[in-house]
């Protein structure tokens, strides 16, 4: 079972790695190396997106946070992520989640 501390440490490591990647130039690389990087970046993006959808599906399966006083999940998500309600609904649908 993972703890909050483990999640924070893992996400801190991802954030640190992202900052390192963001600071690296790619104009010095050969085209074949650039294509290989593109494939790896795409794979990493898919892994994170999948985990985010899994978390969202888990969250939506339960009650909304108390501080939102029973608001629909799409509204809760829109407020927390600062996105439109329509985008929140799309993400919930993509996650295969059924709001309770």
Phi, psi and omega in degrees: 000133180271153180251166177302320180299319179295319178297315180297316179298317180294317180290327174298320179294319177297316179299316179299315179296320179299316179297322178296315179296319182297333182271357182270135176281147175244356180290343179274352183272154175289153180307321180296321178291323177297318179295320179296320177296319179301318179296316180294318178297320178297318180296318179295319178300318179295321179298313180294319180296320179297316181294322178296317178296321178297317178296315180299316179299320178296314181296315184292338177290347180247185181287150177294158180303145182304322184295349178258009171044050174077014178296151177301150183304322181299321178291320178299310181297318180300317180293314184293322183263357181056053177233171179287159177296323177299316177295322178297317178298320179297317181294320178297317179296315179300327180284351182071023184270147176243108181301143177262000000 
